[in-house]
Amino acid sequence: MSGKVREEHKDQIERWANYVREHPYEWKSKLKPFIDGQIIMARRFYSKLAETSEGMEKIKLLRNLNS
């Protein structure tokens, strides 16, 4: 990453951290739909991958990477 991108990323993290600190109960409702969407997309991906001829083998390899 370039220095400018890193700095912007750092600024974004600081803004989010401040928001979480200042809104301890509200931030979860903003993040939950995003996290839920990520989980749904991952499940769809694995379901579609499992339907392919070599999909289950690829899933096993991916799971072994996380071990």
Buried (B, 14 or more C-beta within 10 A) or exposed (E): EEEEEEEEEEEEEEEEEEEBEEEEEEBEEEEEEEEEEEEEEEEEEBEEBEEEEEBEEEBEEEEEEEE
